[in-house]
Amino acid sequence: MHEFPPAAGKIPPHRSDSGALLLADAYGAARLTYVKDVDGVYRDPDARDGLIGRIAARDLLDLGLPSLPVDRLVLELMARTRHVTEFQLVNGLVPGNVTKALAGEHVGTLVTG
């Protein structure tokens, strides 16, 4: 709905995470909450060690982590969003996390633009 067909293949270049960011920005939202099955971004994703509480999108890209719980394109798009200034990654499997995040509490990893 929010994506043009890709130039090659069937998979759109903007996946669901990127689409959510683009729609949030189009609607004028200042924040976005991604509800995932991970606690946030870890410095060592394989060992689940060193949860990053708050980080800028550019700094997160510069870390060069092998995997991220959100599309890398989201981090690149954060530099060009007009309204969204931050997004939060929240573990939706932990009871109460989503409620806390929507109430403005810091839960998981907060990524700023």
N, CA, C and O atoms as a GROMACS GRO file, in nm:
protein
  452
    1MET      N    1   0.082  -0.119   0.000
    1MET     CA    2   0.000   0.000   0.000
    1MET      C    3   0.087   0.126   0.000
    1MET      O    4   0.050   0.225  -0.062
    2HIS      N    5   0.201   0.123   0.068
    2HIS     CA    6   0.285   0.241   0.079
    2HIS      C    7   0.411   0.229  -0.005
    2HIS      O    8   0.501   0.311   0.008
    3GLU      N    9   0.417   0.127  -0.090
    3GLU     CA   10   0.542   0.095  -0.158
    3GLU      C   11   0.520   0.074  -0.307
    3GLU      O   12   0.423   0.011  -0.348
    4PHE      N   13   0.611   0.128  -0.388
    4PHE     CA   14   0.611   0.100  -0.530
    4PHE      C   15   0.670  -0.038  -0.553
    4PHE      O   16   0.749  -0.085  -0.471
    5PRO      N   17   0.635  -0.104  -0.662
    5PRO     CA   18   0.696  -0.234  -0.692
    5PRO      C   19   0.847  -0.218  -0.709
    5PRO      O   20   0.894  -0.115  -0.756
    6PRO      N   21   0.924  -0.320  -0.670
    6PRO     CA   22   1.070  -0.312  -0.684
    6PRO      C   23   1.114  -0.314  -0.829
    6PRO      O   24   1.041  -0.363  -0.916
    7ALA      N   25   1.232  -0.262  -0.856
    7ALA     CA   26   1.285  -0.261  -0.993
    7ALA      C   27   1.313  -0.402  -1.041
    7ALA      O   28   1.296  -0.433  -1.159
    8ALA      N   29   1.357  -0.489  -0.949
    8ALA     CA   30   1.386  -0.629  -0.984
    8ALA      C   31   1.333  -0.719  -0.873
    8ALA      O   32   1.346  -0.686  -0.756
    9GLY      N   33   1.276  -0.830  -0.910
    9GLY     CA   34   1.227  -0.925  -0.810
    9GLY      C   35   1.092  -0.886  -0.755
    9GLY      O   36   1.025  -0.796  -0.806
   10LYS      N   37   1.051  -0.957  -0.649
   10LYS     CA   38   0.919  -0.934  -0.590
   10LYS      C   39   0.924  -0.873  -0.451
   10LYS      O   40   0.821  -0.827  -0.401
   11ILE      N   41   1.041  -0.871  -0.388
   11ILE     CA   42   1.052  -0.820  -0.252
   11ILE      C   43   1.073  -0.670  -0.257
   11ILE      O   44   1.171  -0.624  -0.315
   12PRO      N   45   0.983  -0.592  -0.196
   12PRO     CA   46   0.999  -0.446  -0.198
   12PRO      C   47   1.122  -0.403  -0.119
   12PRO      O   48   1.158  -0.467  -0.020
   13PRO      N   49   1.186  -0.294  -0.162
   13PRO     CA   50   1.307  -0.248  -0.092
   13PRO      C   51   1.278  -0.200   0.051
   13PRO      O   52   1.364  -0.210   0.138
   14HIS      N   53   1.159  -0.148   0.074
   14HIS     CA   54   1.120  -0.104   0.208
   14HIS      C   55   1.034  -0.212   0.269
   14HIS      O   56   0.920  -0.232   0.229
   15ARG      N   57   1.090  -0.282   0.368
   15ARG     CA   58   1.018  -0.391   0.432
   15ARG      C   59   0.921  -0.334   0.535
   15ARG      O   60   0.898  -0.213   0.538
   16SER      N   61   0.864  -0.419   0.620
   16SER     CA   62   0.760  -0.374   0.712
   16SER      C   63   0.810  -0.270   0.813
   16SER      O   64   0.737  -0.177   0.845
   17ASP      N   65   0.932  -0.284   0.863
   17ASP     CA   66   0.985  -0.185   0.958
   17ASP      C   67   1.000  -0.049   0.891
   17ASP      O   68   0.963   0.054   0.948
   18SER      N   69   1.053  -0.049   0.771
   18SER     CA   70   1.070   0.077   0.697
   18SER      C   71   0.935   0.137   0.662
   18SER      O   72   0.917   0.259   0.670
   19GLY      N   73   0.842   0.053   0.623
   19GLY     CA   74   0.708   0.101   0.590
   19GLY      C   75   0.640   0.166   0.710
   19GLY      O   76   0.574   0.268   0.695
   20ALA      N   77   0.656   0.106   0.827
   20ALA     CA   78   0.598   0.164   0.949
   20ALA      C   79   0.657   0.302   0.976
   20ALA      O   80   0.585   0.394   1.014
   21LEU      N   81   0.788   0.316   0.958
   21LEU     CA   82   0.852   0.446   0.980
   21LEU      C   83   0.803   0.548   0.879
   21LEU      O   84   0.774   0.662   0.915
   22LEU      N   85   0.794   0.509   0.752
   22LEU     CA   86   0.748   0.601   0.649
   22LEU      C   87   0.604   0.646   0.674
   22LEU      O   88   0.571   0.764   0.657
   23LEU      N   89   0.519   0.552   0.715
   23LEU     CA   90   0.380   0.589   0.744
   23LEU      C   91   0.371   0.678   0.868
   23LEU      O   92   0.295   0.775   0.869
   24ALA      N   93   0.446   0.645   0.972
   24ALA     CA   94   0.445   0.727   1.094
   24ALA      C   95   0.487   0.870   1.061
   24ALA      O   96   0.428   0.966   1.109
   25ASP      N   97   0.590   0.883   0.979
   25ASP     CA   98   0.638   1.016   0.942
   25ASP      C   99   0.535   1.089   0.856
   25ASP      O  100   0.514   1.209   0.872
   26ALA      N  101   0.470   1.016   0.766
   26ALA     CA  102   0.368   1.077   0.680
   26ALA      C  103   0.249   1.126   0.762
   26ALA      O  104   0.187   1.228   0.729
   27TYR      N  105   0.216   1.054   0.870
   27TYR     CA  106   0.105   1.093   0.957
   27TYR      C  107   0.145   1.199   1.059
   27TYR      O  108   0.059   1.250   1.131
   28GLY      N  109   0.273   1.233   1.065
   28GLY     CA  110   0.319   1.338   1.155
   28GLY      C  111   0.350   1.292   1.296
   28GLY      O  112   0.355   1.374   1.388
   29ALA      N  113   0.372   1.163   1.315
   29ALA     CA  114   0.405   1.111   1.449
   29ALA      C  115   0.547   1.152   1.487
   29ALA      O  116   0.637   1.153   1.403
   30ALA      N  117   0.567   1.184   1.614
   30ALA     CA  118   0.700   1.221   1.662
   30ALA      C  119   0.781   1.099   1.706
   30ALA      O  120   0.904   1.100   1.702
   31ARG      N  121   0.710   0.994   1.748
   31ARG     CA  122   0.776   0.872   1.797
   31ARG      C  123   0.711   0.751   1.733
   31ARG      O  124   0.597   0.756   1.688
   32LEU      N  125   0.786   0.642   1.732
   32LEU     CA  126   0.738   0.516   1.679
   32LEU      C  127   0.784   0.406   1.774
   32LEU      O  128   0.897   0.408   1.822
   33THR      N  129   0.697   0.311   1.800
   33THR     CA  130   0.732   0.198   1.886
   33THR      C  131   0.721   0.070   1.804
   33THR      O  132   0.615   0.036   1.752
   34TYR      N  133   0.833  -0.001   1.795
   34TYR     CA  134   0.835  -0.132   1.730
   34TYR      C  135   0.821  -0.237   1.839
   34TYR      O  136   0.900  -0.241   1.933
   35VAL      N  137   0.722  -0.322   1.827
   35VAL     CA  138   0.702  -0.430   1.922
   35VAL      C  139   0.758  -0.557   1.858
   35VAL      O  140   0.707  -0.606   1.758
   36LYS      N  141   0.864  -0.608   1.919
   36LYS     CA  142   0.936  -0.723   1.865
   36LYS      C  143   0.940  -0.834   1.970
   36LYS      O  144   0.876  -0.825   2.075
   37ASP      N  145   1.017  -0.939   1.940
   37ASP     CA  146   1.035  -1.048   2.036
   37ASP      C  147   1.176  -1.048   2.093
   37ASP      O  148   1.227  -1.152   2.134
   38VAL      N  149   1.239  -0.930   2.095
   38VAL     CA  150   1.372  -0.911   2.154
   38VAL      C  151   1.365  -0.791   2.248
   38VAL      O  152   1.277  -0.707   2.235
   39ASP      N  153   1.459  -0.785   2.341
   39ASP     CA  154   1.460  -0.677   2.439
   39ASP      C  155   1.507  -0.544   2.382
   39ASP      O  156   1.480  -0.438   2.440
   40GLY      N  157   1.576  -0.547   2.270
   40GLY     CA  158   1.629  -0.427   2.208
   40GLY      C  159   1.751  -0.464   2.126
   40GLY      O  160   1.760  -0.575   2.074
   41VAL      N  161   1.845  -0.370   2.115
   41VAL     CA  162   1.968  -0.392   2.039
   41VAL      C  163   2.080  -0.424   2.137
   41VAL      O  164   2.100  -0.353   2.235
   42TYR      N  165   2.151  -0.531   2.108
   42TYR     CA  166   2.265  -0.573   2.190
   42TYR      C  167   2.395  -0.545   2.117
   42TYR      O  168   2.402  -0.555   1.994
   43ARG      N  169   2.500  -0.511   2.193
   43ARG     CA  170   2.633  -0.492   2.134
   43ARG      C  171   2.685  -0.624   2.078
   43ARG      O  172   2.756  -0.626   1.977
   44ASP      N  173   2.650  -0.734   2.143
   44ASP     CA  174   2.685  -0.868   2.095
   44ASP      C  175   2.555  -0.947   2.081
   44ASP      O  176   2.512  -1.013   2.175
   45PRO      N  177   2.492  -0.940   1.962
   45PRO     CA  178   2.360  -1.003   1.944
   45PRO      C  179   2.361  -1.154   1.967
   45PRO      O  180   2.261  -1.209   2.012
   46ASP      N  181   2.471  -1.221   1.936
   46ASP     CA  182   2.476  -1.366   1.953
   46ASP      C  183   2.474  -1.407   2.100
   46ASP      O  184   2.412  -1.506   2.136
   47ALA      N  185   2.543  -1.330   2.184
   47ALA     CA  186   2.549  -1.361   2.327
   47ALA      C  187   2.441  -1.290   2.407
   47ALA      O  188   2.427  -1.312   2.528
   48ARG      N  189   2.364  -1.204   2.339
   48ARG     CA  190   2.262  -1.122   2.407
   48ARG      C  191   2.326  -1.049   2.526
   48ARG      O  192   2.276  -1.053   2.639
   49ASP      N  193   2.438  -0.984   2.496
   49ASP     CA  194   2.515  -0.916   2.599
   49ASP      C  195   2.528  -0.768   2.563
   49ASP      O  196   2.547  -0.734   2.446
   50GLY      N  197   2.516  -0.682   2.661
   50GLY     CA  198   2.537  -0.539   2.641
   50GLY      C  199   2.419  -0.470   2.574
   50GLY      O  200   2.435  -0.409   2.468
   51LEU      N  201   2.301  -0.477   2.636
   51LEU     CA  202   2.184  -0.409   2.581
   51LEU      C  203   2.211  -0.260   2.572
   51LEU      O  204   2.255  -0.197   2.668
   52ILE      N  205   2.185  -0.204   2.455
   52ILE     CA  206   2.204  -0.060   2.432
   52ILE      C  207   2.074   0.009   2.470
   52ILE      O  208   1.970  -0.017   2.410
   53GLY      N  209   2.080   0.097   2.568
   53GLY     CA  210   1.961   0.166   2.616
   53GLY      C  211   1.917   0.280   2.526
   53GLY      O  212   1.798   0.295   2.497
   54ARG      N  213   2.014   0.360   2.481
   54ARG     CA  214   1.983   0.477   2.396
   54ARG      C  215   2.101   0.499   2.303
   54ARG      O  216   2.216   0.492   2.344
   55ILE      N  217   2.070   0.526   2.175
   55ILE     CA  218   2.176   0.546   2.076
   55ILE      C  219   2.119   0.622   1.957
   55ILE      O  220   2.001   0.610   1.926
   56ALA      N  221   2.204   0.699   1.892
   56ALA     CA  222   2.164   0.768   1.769
   56ALA      C  223   2.167   0.668   1.652
   56ALA      O  224   2.248   0.576   1.651
   57ALA      N  225   2.079   0.687   1.557
   57ALA     CA  226   2.069   0.595   1.443
   57ALA      C  227   2.202   0.586   1.368
   57ALA      O  228   2.244   0.476   1.331
   58ARG      N  229   2.268   0.698   1.347
   58ARG     CA  230   2.397   0.699   1.276
   58ARG      C  231   2.502   0.620   1.354
   58ARG      O  232   2.579   0.544   1.296
   59ASP      N  233   2.504   0.637   1.487
   59ASP     CA  234   2.601   0.563   1.570
   59ASP      C  235   2.573   0.413   1.567
   59ASP      O  236   2.666   0.332   1.568
   60LEU      N  237   2.446   0.377   1.563
   60LEU     CA  238   2.410   0.235   1.557
   60LEU      C  239   2.455   0.175   1.424
   60LEU      O  240   2.504   0.062   1.421
   61LEU      N  241   2.439   0.248   1.316
   61LEU     CA  242   2.489   0.201   1.186
   61LEU      C  243   2.641   0.186   1.189
   61LEU      O  244   2.695   0.089   1.137
   62ASP      N  245   2.708   0.284   1.250
   62ASP     CA  246   2.855   0.283   1.255
   62ASP      C  247   2.911   0.167   1.336
   62ASP      O  248   3.026   0.127   1.315
   63LEU      N  249   2.831   0.111   1.428
   63LEU     CA  250   2.878  -0.004   1.505
   63LEU      C  251   2.901  -0.126   1.416
   63LEU      O  252   2.980  -0.214   1.450
   64GLY      N  253   2.832  -0.132   1.302
   64GLY     CA  254   2.850  -0.242   1.208
   64GLY      C  255   2.811  -0.378   1.263
   64GLY      O  256   2.875  -0.478   1.233
   65LEU      N  257   2.705  -0.381   1.344
   65LEU     CA  258   2.660  -0.508   1.401
   65LEU      C  259   2.614  -0.602   1.290
   65LEU      O  260   2.554  -0.558   1.192
   66PRO      N  261   2.641  -0.732   1.306
   66PRO     CA  262   2.605  -0.827   1.200
   66PRO      C  263   2.455  -0.843   1.180
   66PRO      O  264   2.409  -0.873   1.070
   67SER      N  265   2.378  -0.823   1.285
   67SER     CA  266   2.231  -0.832   1.273
   67SER      C  267   2.166  -0.729   1.364
   67SER      O  268   2.220  -0.692   1.468
   68LEU      N  269   2.050  -0.685   1.321
   68LEU     CA  270   1.972  -0.587   1.398
   68LEU      C  271   1.827  -0.633   1.402
   68LEU      O  272   1.781  -0.700   1.309
   69PRO      N  273   1.754  -0.598   1.507
   69PRO     CA  274   1.613  -0.636   1.514
   69PRO      C  275   1.522  -0.546   1.431
   69PRO      O  276   1.400  -0.564   1.431
   70VAL      N  277   1.579  -0.451   1.360
   70VAL     CA  278   1.504  -0.359   1.275
   70VAL      C  279   1.581  -0.345   1.143
   70VAL      O  280   1.704  -0.358   1.141
   71ASP      N  281   1.510  -0.318   1.034
   71ASP     CA  282   1.576  -0.302   0.904
   71ASP      C  283   1.682  -0.192   0.910
   71ASP      O  284   1.659  -0.086   0.969
   72ARG      N  285   1.797  -0.217   0.850
   72ARG     CA  286   1.903  -0.114   0.846
   72ARG      C  287   1.854   0.012   0.774
   72ARG      O  288   1.895   0.123   0.807
   73LEU      N  289   1.766  -0.006   0.679
   73LEU     CA  290   1.713   0.108   0.605
   73LEU      C  291   1.640   0.205   0.699
   73LEU      O  292   1.641   0.326   0.674
   74VAL      N  293   1.579   0.156   0.805
   74VAL     CA  294   1.514   0.242   0.903
   74VAL      C  295   1.615   0.341   0.961
   74VAL      O  296   1.585   0.459   0.978
   75LEU      N  297   1.734   0.291   0.992
   75LEU     CA  298   1.838   0.377   1.050
   75LEU      C  299   1.884   0.483   0.950
   75LEU      O  300   1.912   0.597   0.987
   76GLU      N  301   1.890   0.445   0.822
   76GLU     CA  302   1.927   0.542   0.719
   76GLU      C  303   1.816   0.645   0.698
   76GLU      O  304   1.844   0.763   0.678
   77LEU      N  305   1.691   0.600   0.701
   77LEU     CA  306   1.578   0.691   0.680
   77LEU      C  307   1.563   0.791   0.795
   77LEU      O  308   1.512   0.901   0.774
   78MET      N  309   1.608   0.755   0.914
   78MET     CA  310   1.594   0.846   1.030
   78MET      C  311   1.663   0.980   1.005
   78MET      O  312   1.623   1.081   1.063
   79ALA      N  313   1.764   0.981   0.921
   79ALA     CA  314   1.834   1.107   0.891
   79ALA      C  315   1.748   1.200   0.806
   79ALA      O  316   1.775   1.320   0.798
   80ARG      N  317   1.642   1.146   0.743
   80ARG     CA  318   1.560   1.226   0.652
   80ARG      C  319   1.415   1.240   0.694
   80ARG      O  320   1.336   1.300   0.622
   81THR      N  321   1.378   1.186   0.808
   81THR     CA  322   1.239   1.198   0.851
   81THR      C  323   1.208   1.342   0.890
   81THR      O  324   1.295   1.414   0.940
   82ARG      N  325   1.086   1.383   0.866
   82ARG     CA  326   1.046   1.520   0.899
   82ARG      C  327   0.985   1.531   1.038
   82ARG      O  328   0.997   1.634   1.104
   83HIS      N  329   0.919   1.424   1.083
   83HIS     CA  330   0.847   1.430   1.210
   83HIS      C  331   0.900   1.331   1.314
   83HIS      O  332   0.918   1.367   1.430
   84VAL      N  333   0.924   1.209   1.272
   84VAL     CA  334   0.971   1.107   1.367
   84VAL      C  335   1.113   1.140   1.410
   84VAL      O  336   1.204   1.146   1.327
   85THR      N  337   1.132   1.162   1.539
   85THR     CA  338   1.264   1.195   1.591
   85THR      C  339   1.328   1.079   1.667
   85THR      O  340   1.448   1.081   1.694
   86GLU      N  341   1.246   0.977   1.700
   86GLU     CA  342   1.300   0.862   1.772
   86GLU      C  343   1.205   0.743   1.758
   86GLU      O  344   1.086   0.759   1.733
   87PHE      N  345   1.264   0.625   1.774
   87PHE     CA  346   1.181   0.506   1.783
   87PHE      C  347   1.234   0.417   1.892
   87PHE      O  348   1.352   0.423   1.929
   88GLN      N  349   1.146   0.334   1.944
   88GLN     CA  350   1.179   0.248   2.055
   88GLN      C  351   1.153   0.103   2.015
   88GLN      O  352   1.052   0.072   1.952
   89LEU      N  353   1.246   0.016   2.052
   89LEU     CA  354   1.230  -0.128   2.031
   89LEU      C  355   1.190  -0.190   2.163
   89LEU      O  356   1.261  -0.177   2.262
   90VAL      N  357   1.074  -0.256   2.165
   90VAL     CA  358   1.016  -0.308   2.288
   90VAL      C  359   0.988  -0.457   2.273
   90VAL      O  360   0.938  -0.500   2.169
   91ASN      N  361   1.019  -0.535   2.374
   91ASN     CA  362   0.988  -0.678   2.373
   91ASN      C  363   0.841  -0.695   2.412
   91ASN      O  364   0.804  -0.676   2.528
   92GLY      N  365   0.758  -0.731   2.314
   92GLY     CA  366   0.616  -0.747   2.338
   92GLY      C  367   0.580  -0.875   2.412
   92GLY      O  368   0.465  -0.893   2.452
   93LEU      N  369   0.678  -0.965   2.430
   93LEU     CA  370   0.652  -1.090   2.502
   93LEU      C  371   0.663  -1.073   2.653
   93LEU      O  372   0.623  -1.161   2.728
   94VAL      N  373   0.716  -0.960   2.697
   94VAL     CA  374   0.729  -0.931   2.841
   94VAL      C  375   0.605  -0.853   2.884
   94VAL      O  376   0.582  -0.742   2.837
   95PRO      N  377   0.523  -0.912   2.973
   95PRO     CA  378   0.401  -0.844   3.016
   95PRO      C  379   0.429  -0.703   3.071
   95PRO      O  380   0.518  -0.684   3.154
   96GLY      N  381   0.353  -0.607   3.024
   96GLY     CA  382   0.364  -0.469   3.073
   96GLY      C  383   0.457  -0.381   2.992
   96GLY      O  384   0.451  -0.259   3.004
   97ASN      N  385   0.544  -0.438   2.909
   97ASN     CA  386   0.640  -0.357   2.834
   97ASN      C  387   0.572  -0.261   2.737
   97ASN      O  388   0.610  -0.144   2.729
   98VAL      N  389   0.475  -0.308   2.665
   98VAL     CA  390   0.409  -0.221   2.566
   98VAL      C  391   0.335  -0.108   2.637
   98VAL      O  392   0.339   0.006   2.592
   99THR      N  393   0.268  -0.140   2.746
   99THR     CA  394   0.196  -0.038   2.823
   99THR      C  395   0.293   0.068   2.874
   99THR      O  396   0.264   0.187   2.866
  100LYS      N  397   0.407   0.024   2.926
  100LYS     CA  398   0.508   0.119   2.976
  100LYS      C  399   0.560   0.208   2.862
  100LYS      O  400   0.571   0.329   2.878
  101ALA      N  401   0.591   0.146   2.749
  101ALA     CA  402   0.645   0.222   2.636
  101ALA      C  403   0.544   0.325   2.585
  101ALA      O  404   0.581   0.439   2.556
  102LEU      N  405   0.418   0.285   2.576
  102LEU     CA  406   0.316   0.379   2.527
  102LEU      C  407   0.289   0.489   2.627
  102LEU      O  408   0.238   0.596   2.591
  103ALA      N  409   0.322   0.465   2.754
  103ALA     CA  410   0.306   0.569   2.857
  103ALA      C  411   0.427   0.662   2.862
  103ALA      O  412   0.432   0.754   2.943
  104GLY      N  413   0.526   0.636   2.775
  104GLY     CA  414   0.643   0.723   2.769
  104GLY      C  415   0.762   0.675   2.848
  104GLY      O  416   0.865   0.742   2.852
  105GLU      N  417   0.751   0.558   2.911
  105GLU     CA  418   0.864   0.504   2.986
  105GLU      C  419   0.968   0.445   2.890
  105GLU      O  420   0.935   0.398   2.781
  106HIS      N  421   1.092   0.450   2.933
  106HIS     CA  422   1.201   0.392   2.853
  106HIS      C  423   1.206   0.242   2.877
  106HIS      O  424   1.233   0.196   2.988
  107VAL      N  425   1.178   0.166   2.772
  107VAL     CA  426   1.182   0.020   2.777
  107VAL      C  427   1.259  -0.025   2.654
  107VAL      O  428   1.230   0.022   2.544
  108GLY      N  429   1.355  -0.114   2.668
  108GLY     CA  430   1.429  -0.165   2.553
  108GLY      C  431   1.533  -0.066   2.504
  108GLY      O  432   1.607  -0.008   2.583
  109THR      N  433   1.539  -0.048   2.373
  109THR     CA  434   1.638   0.042   2.311
  109THR      C  435   1.565   0.159   2.246
  109THR      O  436   1.470   0.141   2.171
  110LEU      N  437   1.613   0.279   2.276
  110LEU     CA  438   1.559   0.402   2.217
  110LEU      C  439   1.660   0.452   2.115
  110LEU      O  440   1.776   0.477   2.148
  111VAL      N  441   1.617   0.468   1.991
  111VAL     CA  442   1.705   0.514   1.883
  111VAL      C  443   1.658   0.652   1.839
  111VAL      O  444   1.541   0.671   1.805
  112THR      N  445   1.751   0.746   1.842
  112THR     CA  446   1.718   0.884   1.806
  112THR      C  447   1.770   0.917   1.667
  112THR      O  448   1.860   0.851   1.615
  113GLY      N  449   1.711   1.021   1.608
  113GLY     CA  450   1.748   1.061   1.472
  113GLY      C  451   1.870   1.140   1.461
  113GLY      O  452   1.909   1.178   1.350
   0.00000   0.00000   0.00000
